[in-house]
Amino acid sequence: AGAAGSAGDGANGEAGGGAEGGHGAADPTVMSPAERVKQSREFQQADQEEWERRNAVIRQQSLRAKLDRKRKKEDSIRVEKRLKELKQQRDAVERELAQAEAVRAKVRKWIQNKTRGSSHFPTVVERLGISSPLGFHIRKEALTKIYRKAILKYHPDRTAKDAGVELKVKNEEIFKLLQTSYEEYRRF
């Protein structure tokens, strides 16, 4: 009886030897301790909670992934919109530059006629109408003061943003002429 009892407690978990000798079909009413634990209410409840927790984690990951996709799509749309704006700005600047180059030759010719080809600073200032007739004996300090006022007046960055292309080009060309003629005047 002792050998049969120990054989009955074997790997298949049957209690007692029985007529089958422990090698036949298992008795459906007899369960192993592991199966009894799986059938217990506490185990089923814990298993259900584990599945719910895993599903909640999967839902959270899914929501995060969905939000990430949405954010990436919004970023992509925002970048595309910004690129479109930048292209429009670039095109506007290129059009303005083309207009400026078309006007530049005319403005240079006007300045050349107005100054009669002179690059002597007092003459340039007088002929452009920046200052009243200066005379022959003007002091350098007075010329420096006139130069500074004129540079501020005609500086390209100080030209109004809504000013026309022709005015911008005119101010830019006068500014360049004033700078070069004043530098030549100062050297002598």
Buried (B, 14 or more C-beta within 10 A) or exposed (E): EEEEEEBBEEEEBBEEBEEEEBEEEEEEEEBBEEEEEEEEEEEEEEEEEEEEEEEEEEEEEEEEEEEEEEEEEEEEEEEEEEEEEEEEEEEEEEEEEEBBEEBBEEBBEEBEEBBEEBEBBBBBBBBBEBBEEBEEEBEEEEBEEBBEEBBEBBBEEEBEEEEEBBEBBBBBBBBBBBBEBBEEBEEE
